[in-house]
């Protein structure tokens, strides 16, 4: 992230798709001030819309990259597991081959090159010859079993070798996809940087005011509609099996306030949105999926009016942003590039819904 982006992005806080109130235009010596105001307002609103779109696209690309990174890590572990099994199978196959060879030599040496009937006729002690024949027969049966084990070991080695090759090919494909997605994120971030660099301080301030007005309006609407629980951030989570873990997750997330946003990061020095929520719950002993989409898809959904501190609030129709509810209508979140982990109103973005990690019983 360039110095220009860090300097300007901190000023331009942008909320996506909120219902936004108009920003008064500065008075100018124009005989038609109302026309100037009408021209100024669409310009600021359009800037806000464009920034919203760029940030949303960037975050969506980031979460896609995160999902591929997680798959790649699992695939690398699978390749390592298969490589270990293949190495052990090769050692076992070698041992089976040595064992089969040893038994073949023993059988040949015990047989003396003669058939069992000839040895019985020529033997000075027929009973001893019969006993020896029994031993030779047992050696033959053991050799047959060894050959069967050898065949199984060879087939297992071949199957593992094919699986290992396929797993490695999958890993290489995921690595290539991850690189493309990483480049896509960087391209979108560069677009945000270029746009921010082209804005004047007055434009940045106007966009920030427009965002604040929109968030405040959306927050009032949620509160007035009774869509939020009546709680306070200092109150403990509601009773239930997951309450102690939720409390630990909230405390961890709040301890990260002030740390920078970094796409693809999951702490401890920087975070993206789902990196913060997944790391906080992991620190509480409850693993959750890495990406916001997986958190939305795989965790239990709860209505907003029954939110508890520690629940995850998911935003946008594509579930591309996530934050953690901390009470009193507020969430802790890693907002976007150029910003830091912060506590903000729950209506900072258009809400898709909420989910609850752990087995916390009814919502």
C-alpha positions in Angstrom: 0.0 0.0 0.0 1.5 3.3 -1.1 2.0 6.3 1.2 -0.6 8.2 -0.9 -3.2 5.5 -0.2 -2.4 5.4 3.5 -2.7 9.1 3.8 -5.9 9.5 1.8 -7.7 6.3 2.6 -7.7 7.2 6.3 -9.8 10.2 5.5 -12.2 8.6 3.0 -14.3 6.2 5.2 -16.8 4.7 2.8 -20.0 2.7 3.6 -21.5 0.6 0.9 -25.1 1.1 -0.4 -26.4 3.0 2.5 -29.3 5.5 2.1 -27.4 8.7 2.1 -28.5 12.2 3.0 -27.3 15.1 0.7 -24.3 17.2 1.7 -24.8 21.0 1.6 -22.7 22.7 -1.0 -20.4 25.6 -0.1 -21.9 29.0 -1.0 -20.3 30.6 -4.1 -20.9 33.9 -5.8 -23.3 32.5 -8.4 -26.6 34.1 -9.4 -28.1 30.5 -9.3 -26.8 29.0 -6.1 -29.4 26.3 -6.1 -28.1 25.0 -9.5 -24.6 24.9 -8.2 -25.8 22.9 -5.1 -27.6 20.4 -7.4 -24.4 20.0 -9.5 -22.2 19.6 -6.4 -24.4 16.9 -4.7 -24.4 14.4 -7.6 -20.7 14.7 -8.0 -20.0 13.8 -4.3 -22.6 11.0 -4.5 -21.1 9.6 -7.6 -17.6 9.6 -6.0 -19.0 7.7 -3.1 -20.7 5.2 -5.3 -17.5 4.7 -7.3 -15.5 4.2 -4.1 -18.1 1.8 -2.7 -17.9 -0.2 -5.9 -14.1 -0.4 -5.9 -13.9 -1.3 -2.2 -16.5 -3.9 -2.6 -14.8 -5.5 -5.6 -11.5 -5.4 -3.8 -12.9 -7.2 -0.7 -14.7 -9.8 -2.8 -11.4 -10.5 -4.6 -9.7 -10.7 -1.3 -12.1 -13.2 0.1 -11.8 -15.3 -3.1 -8.0 -15.2 -2.6 -8.4 -16.3 1.0 -10.6 -19.2 0.0 -8.0 -20.4 -2.5 -5.2 -19.9 0.0 -7.0 -22.1 2.5 -7.6 -24.8 -0.1 -4.0 -24.7 -1.1 -2.8 -25.1 2.5 -5.1 -28.2 2.9 -3.8 -29.5 -0.4 -0.2 -29.1 0.6 -1.0 -31.1 3.8 -2.6 -33.8 1.7 0.4 -34.0 -0.7 2.7 -34.3 2.4 0.5 -37.0 3.8 0.4 -39.0 0.6 4.2 -38.6 0.1 4.7 -40.0 3.6 2.3 -43.0 2.9 4.1 -43.6 -0.4 7.5 -43.7 1.3 6.2 -46.2 3.9 4.6 -48.3 1.2 7.8 -48.5 -0.7 9.7 -49.6 2.4 7.0 -52.2 3.1 7.2 -53.4 -0.6 10.9 -53.8 -0.3 10.5 -55.8 2.9 7.9 -58.0 1.2 10.1 -58.7 -1.7 13.0 -59.7 0.5 10.7 -61.9 2.5 9.4 -63.6 -0.6 12.9 -64.2 -1.9 14.0 -65.7 1.4 11.1 -68.1 1.4 11.8 -69.2 -2.1 15.4 -69.9 -1.3 14.5 -71.9 1.8 12.0 -74.0 -0.2 14.5 -74.7 -2.9 17.2 -75.7 -0.4 14.9 -77.9 1.6 13.6 -79.6 -1.6 17.1 -80.6 -2.7 16.0 -80.4 -6.3 14.0 -83.7 -6.0 10.3 -84.3 -6.1 8.5 -85.3 -2.9 7.8 -88.9 -4.1 11.4 -89.6 -5.2 12.7 -88.3 -1.8 10.2 -90.5 0.0 11.3 -93.7 -1.9 15.0 -93.0 -1.5 14.9 -91.9 2.2 16.4 -94.3 4.8 13.7 -93.1 7.2 10.3 -92.7 5.4 8.7 -91.1 8.5 11.5 -88.5 8.6 10.9 -87.9 4.9 7.2 -87.4 5.5 8.0 -84.9 8.3 10.4 -83.0 6.1 7.7 -82.9 3.3 5.3 -81.3 5.8 7.9 -78.6 6.5 8.4 -78.1 2.8 4.7 -77.8 2.2 4.4 -75.2 5.0 7.2 -73.3 3.4 5.3 -73.4 0.1 2.1 -72.1 1.7 4.0 -69.4 3.5 5.6 -68.4 0.2 2.2 -68.2 -1.5 1.0 -66.0 1.3 4.1 -63.8 1.0 3.5 -63.5 -2.8 -0.1 -62.4 -2.1 1.2 -59.8 0.4 3.7 -58.7 -2.1 1.0 -58.3 -4.8 -1.1 -56.2 -2.4 1.9 -54.0 -1.4 2.7 -53.4 -5.1 -0.9 -52.4 -5.9 -1.0 -50.1 -2.8 2.3 -48.4 -3.9 0.9 -47.9 -7.4 -2.3 -46.4 -6.1 -0.5 -44.1 -3.7 1.9 -43.0 -6.4 -1.1 -42.1 -8.7 -2.9 -40.3 -5.8 0.3 -38.4 -5.0 0.8 -37.3 -8.6 -2.8 -36.2 -8.8 -2.6 -34.3 -5.5 0.5 -32.5 -6.6 -1.1 -31.5 -9.9 -4.1 -30.1 -7.9 -1.7 -28.2 -5.6 0.1 -26.7 -8.6 -3.2 -25.7 -10.1 -4.3 -24.0 -6.9 -1.0 -22.2 -6.6 -1.5 -20.8 -10.1 -5.0 -19.8 -9.3 -3.9 -18.1 -6.1 -1.3 -16.1 -8.0 -4.0 -14.9 -10.5 -6.3 -13.9 -7.7 -3.5 -12.2 -5.8 -2.7 -10.1 -8.9 -6.5 -9.3 -9.2 -6.6 -8.0 -5.7 -3.5 -5.8 -6.3 -5.0 -4.5 -9.5 -8.2 -3.5 -7.7 -6.2 -1.9 -4.9 -4.3 0.1 -7.4 -7.6 1.3 -8.8 -8.7 2.5 -5.4 -5.4 4.2 -4.9 -5.6 6.1 -8.2 -9.0 7.3 -7.4 -8.2 8.5 -3.9 -5.0 10.2 -5.2 -7.2 12.2 -7.7 -9.5 13.6 -5.0 -9.0 16.9 -3.4 -9.2 17.3 0.4 -12.6 18.9 0.1 -13.9 16.0 -2.0 -12.6 13.5 0.6 -14.2 15.4 3.4 -17.5 15.6 1.5 -17.4 11.8 0.8 -16.7 11.1 4.5 -19.6 13.3 5.6 -21.9 11.5 3.1 -20.8 8.2 4.5 -21.4 9.2 8.1 -24.9 10.5 7.3 -25.8 7.3 5.5 -24.6 5.1 8.3 -26.3 7.1 11.0 -29.6 7.0 9.0 -29.4 3.2 8.5 -28.5 2.7 12.2 -31.5 4.8 13.3 -33.8 2.8 11.0 -32.6 -0.5 12.5 -33.0 0.8 16.0 -36.4 2.3 15.4 -37.6 -0.9 13.7 -36.6 -2.9 16.8 -34.3 -5.1 14.7 -31.4 -4.9 17.3 -31.2 -6.5 20.8 -31.4 -4.2 23.8 -28.0 -4.9 25.3 -24.8 -3.1 26.3 -21.2 -3.8 25.4 -20.2 -4.2 29.0 -22.8 -6.9 29.6 -21.7 -10.5 29.5 -23.0 -12.7 26.7 -26.3 -14.4 27.2 -26.3 -17.7 29.0 -25.5 -20.8 27.0 -22.8 -23.3 26.3 -20.9 -21.0 24.0 -21.1 -17.9 26.3 -17.5 -18.3 27.8 -15.9 -18.8 24.4 -17.9 -15.9 22.9 -16.7 -13.6 25.7 -13.1 -14.6 25.0 -13.6 -14.1 21.3 -15.0 -10.6 21.8 -12.2 -9.6 24.2 -9.5 -10.8 21.7 -11.2 -8.9 18.8 -11.4 -5.7 20.9 -7.7 -6.0 21.9 -6.9 -5.8 18.1 -8.5 -2.3 17.7 -6.0 0.0 16.1 -4.1 -2.7 14.2 -4.0 -2.2 10.4 -6.1 -3.8 7.7 -4.0 -6.0 5.4 -5.7 -8.2 2.7 -5.1 -11.9 3.2 -3.9 -11.3 6.8 -5.2 -13.2 9.9 -3.0 -11.6 12.6 -1.4 -11.1 14.9 -0.1 -7.9 13.5 -2.7 -7.1 10.8 -6.1 -8.5 9.7 -8.6 -8.5 6.9 -12.3 -8.8 7.8 -12.6 -12.6 8.0 -9.0 -12.9 9.3 -10.1 -11.0 12.4 -13.2 -12.9 13.1 -11.7 -16.4 12.4 -8.6 -15.6 14.5 -10.7 -14.2 17.4 -12.8 -17.4 17.6 -9.8 -19.6 17.2 -8.2 -17.9 20.1 -11.3 -18.7 22.1 -10.9 -22.4 21.2 -13.7 -22.5 18.6 -12.4 -22.9 15.0 -14.6 -21.2 12.3 -14.1 -21.1 8.5 -11.6 -18.6 7.2 -13.7 -16.6 4.7 -16.8 -14.6 5.2 -18.7 -16.7 2.6 -17.9 -19.9 4.4 -18.8 -18.4 7.7 -22.1 -17.4 6.3 -22.7 -20.8 4.6 -21.5 -23.1 7.4 -22.4 -21.4 10.7 -25.8 -21.3 12.3 -27.8 -18.3 11.4 -29.5 -16.1 14.0 -31.9 -13.1 13.6 -30.5 -9.7 14.3 -32.8 -9.1 17.2 -31.3 -12.1 19.0 -27.7 -11.2 18.5 -25.2 -11.9 21.3 -21.7 -10.5 21.7 -19.4 -12.7 19.6 -21.9 -13.4 16.9 -20.7 -12.6 13.4 -22.6 -10.0 11.2 -22.2 -10.7 7.5 -22.6 -8.0 4.9 -23.6 -7.6 1.2 -25.5 -10.1 -0.9 -22.3 -12.0 -1.8 -21.3 -12.3 1.9 -18.0 -10.5 1.1 -17.6 -8.7 4.5 -17.9 -9.8 8.1 -17.6 -8.2 11.6 -18.1 -9.3 15.2 -21.0 -8.0 17.3 -19.9 -6.5 20.6 -23.2 -5.2 21.9 -25.1 -1.9 22.0 -25.6 -2.0 18.2 -21.9 -2.0 17.5 -19.4 -4.3 15.8 -15.6 -4.6 15.8 -14.3 -5.0 12.3 -11.3 -4.7 10.0 -13.0 -2.3 7.6 -10.9 -2.1 4.4 -7.4 -1.2 3.0 -6.0 2.0 4.5 -8.1 1.6 7.7 -7.5 0.0 11.1 -9.5 -2.4 13.2 -12.2 -0.3 14.8 -15.6 -0.4 16.6 -18.4 1.0 14.4 -22.2 0.9 14.1 -23.6 -2.4 13.0 -25.2 -0.6 10.0 -21.8 0.4 8.5 -22.6 -1.8 5.5 -25.8 -3.4 4.1 -26.5 -6.4 6.4 -27.0 -9.8 4.9 -27.6 -11.6 8.2 -25.8 -13.0 11.3 -24.3 -16.3 12.3 -23.2 -17.9 15.6 -20.1 -20.0 16.0 -20.1 -22.9 18.4 -23.0 -24.8 19.8 -24.7 -22.1 21.7 -28.2 -23.5 21.8 -31.2 -21.6 20.5 -30.6 -18.1 19.4 
